């Protein structure tokens, strides 16, 4: 998978880990864009603080080798050179299998009251990125997940905030073949399956 992505996007940067927990943190708002989305093996700290950062957590009990590709802000462009909407990153197992699970992640480190402002945008960003990967032939038989994370809302599920009802989720899955998981905690079951933990 890394080779396929790199063939289309040569500037891609990858990091990988077999740690039992992986953390995705969005530092954009807290650092006035000096830092962006980052991939960590231990919980990072809030800048200039000893407090743990609110993160999206991937529990990797089997300690699979997981690859993370964080997208550059200007990586995806249309024919006129204009930036296209895209999500933050993609995670996938390092595997020779073709039918692996791929998690396209959009993370918003915002206050809980602002979730409704972003609810449509986050879905569009994931759908747009997955479509570009399909159009470029990077994704073929893979199982695609769209992980939507609002890490500051860590006490309560926010499924109802993102999807109006179960029928919207089903329609999006049927139309775009993306399994959306609005959660801050994901369990990597195997090379193909992810489940949201509440």
C-alpha positions as CSV (number, residue, x, y, z in Angstrom):
1,X,0.0,0.0,0.0
2,X,2.8,2.4,0.9
3,X,4.3,1.9,-2.6
4,X,1.0,2.6,-4.3
5,X,0.5,5.8,-2.4
6,X,4.1,6.9,-3.0
7,X,3.8,6.2,-6.7
8,X,0.9,8.7,-7.0
9,X,2.0,11.1,-4.2
10,X,5.9,10.9,-4.1
11,X,6.2,13.5,-1.3
12,X,4.2,11.2,1.1
13,X,5.7,10.7,4.5
14,X,5.0,7.5,6.5
15,X,5.5,6.5,10.0
16,X,4.8,3.0,11.4
17,X,4.5,1.3,14.8
18,X,3.7,-2.0,16.5
19,X,2.8,-0.3,19.8
20,X,-0.2,-1.6,21.6
21,X,-1.8,1.9,21.6
22,X,-1.4,4.5,18.9
23,X,-2.4,8.2,19.3
24,X,-3.5,10.7,16.7
25,X,-3.5,14.3,18.0
26,X,-4.5,17.6,16.3
27,X,-2.4,20.5,17.6
28,X,-3.6,23.0,15.0
29,X,-5.9,25.1,17.2
30,X,-3.7,24.9,20.3
31,X,-0.5,26.0,18.5
32,X,-2.0,28.6,16.1
33,X,-1.2,26.1,13.2
34,X,2.5,25.8,14.2
35,X,1.9,22.1,14.7
36,X,-0.7,20.1,12.9
37,X,-1.8,16.5,13.1
38,X,0.7,14.1,14.6
39,X,1.1,10.3,15.2
40,X,2.4,9.2,18.6
41,X,3.1,5.9,20.5
42,X,2.6,7.6,23.8
43,X,0.0,10.2,24.8
44,X,1.5,13.6,23.9
45,X,1.2,16.6,26.3
46,X,-0.8,19.7,25.6
47,X,1.7,22.3,24.4
48,X,3.3,24.3,27.4
49,X,1.6,22.0,29.9
50,X,1.9,18.7,31.7
51,X,-1.7,17.8,30.8
52,X,-2.3,14.9,28.5
53,X,-3.5,15.9,25.0
54,X,-7.0,14.8,23.9
55,X,-6.3,12.2,21.2
56,X,-7.9,9.6,18.9
57,X,-6.7,6.3,20.2
58,X,-6.1,3.1,18.2
59,X,-5.9,0.1,20.4
60,X,-3.5,-2.4,18.7
61,X,-3.7,-5.4,21.1
62,X,-2.2,-7.8,18.4
63,X,0.6,-5.3,17.9
64,X,0.2,-5.3,14.1
65,X,2.6,-3.1,12.2
66,X,0.4,-0.1,11.4
67,X,1.4,2.6,8.9
68,X,0.2,6.2,9.2
69,X,0.3,8.6,6.2
70,X,-0.5,12.2,7.4
71,X,-1.6,14.3,4.4
72,X,0.0,17.6,3.5
73,X,-2.4,20.6,3.5
74,X,-1.8,21.1,-0.3
75,X,-1.4,17.5,-1.4
76,X,-4.7,17.1,-3.2
77,X,-5.4,19.5,-6.1
78,X,-7.9,19.8,-8.9
79,X,-7.0,20.3,-12.6
80,X,-6.7,24.1,-12.0
81,X,-4.3,23.6,-9.1
82,X,-6.9,24.5,-6.4
83,X,-6.7,22.6,-3.1
84,X,-9.4,19.9,-2.7
85,X,-11.1,19.1,0.6
86,X,-9.4,16.1,2.3
87,X,-9.1,14.4,5.6
88,X,-6.1,14.4,7.9
89,X,-4.5,11.0,7.4
90,X,-4.9,7.3,6.6
91,X,-3.8,4.3,8.7
92,X,-3.5,0.8,7.4
93,X,-1.7,-2.5,8.4
94,X,1.7,-3.3,6.8
95,X,0.5,-6.3,4.9
96,X,0.7,-8.1,1.6
97,X,-3.0,-8.7,1.6
98,X,-5.1,-6.8,-0.8
99,X,-8.3,-6.7,1.3
100,X,-6.8,-4.8,4.3
101,X,-8.8,-2.3,6.3
102,X,-7.9,1.3,5.7
103,X,-8.9,4.0,8.2
104,X,-9.3,7.5,6.7
105,X,-9.2,9.9,9.7
106,X,-10.7,13.3,10.2
107,X,-10.0,14.7,13.7
108,X,-11.2,18.1,15.0
109,X,-9.7,19.3,18.3
110,X,-12.6,21.7,18.9
111,X,-14.9,22.5,21.8
112,X,-17.9,20.1,22.0
113,X,-20.4,22.9,21.3
114,X,-18.7,23.3,17.8
115,X,-19.2,19.7,16.7
116,X,-22.4,20.6,14.9
117,X,-20.6,23.2,12.8
118,X,-18.2,20.6,11.4
119,X,-20.6,17.6,11.1
120,X,-21.1,17.9,7.3
121,X,-17.6,19.1,6.5
122,X,-15.9,16.0,8.2
123,X,-18.0,13.6,6.1
124,X,-17.2,15.5,2.9
125,X,-13.5,15.6,3.7
126,X,-13.4,11.8,4.1
127,X,-15.6,11.0,1.1
128,X,-13.4,13.3,-1.1
129,X,-10.1,11.7,0.0
130,X,-11.4,8.2,-0.5
131,X,-12.7,9.1,-3.9
132,X,-9.3,10.5,-5.0
133,X,-7.6,7.3,-3.8
134,X,-10.1,5.2,-5.8
135,X,-9.8,7.4,-8.9
136,X,-6.0,7.0,-8.8
137,X,-6.3,3.2,-8.4
138,X,-4.7,3.2,-4.9
139,X,-7.8,1.6,-3.4
140,X,-9.3,-1.4,-5.0
141,X,-10.5,-4.3,-2.7
142,X,-9.7,-2.7,0.6
143,X,-12.3,-2.3,3.3
144,X,-12.6,1.5,3.9
145,X,-13.4,3.1,7.2
146,X,-14.1,6.8,7.8
147,X,-13.1,7.6,11.3
148,X,-14.5,10.9,12.7
149,X,-12.9,12.0,15.9
150,X,-13.7,14.9,18.2
151,X,-11.2,14.1,21.0
152,X,-12.3,16.8,23.4
153,X,-15.7,15.2,23.7
154,X,-14.4,12.1,25.4
155,X,-17.1,11.5,27.9
156,X,-20.1,10.9,25.7
157,X,-20.8,9.3,22.3
158,X,-21.3,11.8,19.5
159,X,-22.8,9.5,16.9
160,X,-26.1,11.4,17.1
161,X,-24.3,14.7,16.5
162,X,-22.6,13.4,13.3
163,X,-25.4,11.3,11.8
164,X,-29.0,12.4,12.0
165,X,-30.2,8.8,12.2
166,X,-29.2,5.2,11.2
167,X,-30.7,5.6,7.7
168,X,-28.2,8.4,6.9
169,X,-25.3,6.1,7.9
170,X,-26.6,3.3,5.8
171,X,-27.2,5.5,2.8
172,X,-23.6,6.9,3.0
173,X,-22.3,3.3,3.3
174,X,-24.3,2.1,0.3
175,X,-23.4,5.1,-1.9
176,X,-19.7,5.6,-1.0
177,X,-18.7,2.1,0.4
178,X,-17.3,3.7,3.5
179,X,-17.9,2.4,7.0
180,X,-18.1,5.6,9.1
181,X,-17.0,5.3,12.8
182,X,-17.7,8.5,14.8
183,X,-15.5,7.7,17.9
184,X,-12.4,8.7,19.8
185,X,-11.4,5.1,20.5
186,X,-10.8,2.4,17.8
187,X,-9.9,-1.2,18.3
188,X,-7.8,-2.8,15.6
189,X,-9.3,-6.4,15.5
190,X,-7.1,-7.7,12.6
191,X,-5.6,-6.6,9.3
192,X,-9.1,-6.0,7.9
193,X,-11.5,-5.1,10.8
194,X,-11.8,-2.1,13.0
195,X,-14.4,-1.5,15.7
196,X,-15.4,1.6,17.5
197,X,-15.2,1.4,21.3
198,X,-17.3,3.8,23.3
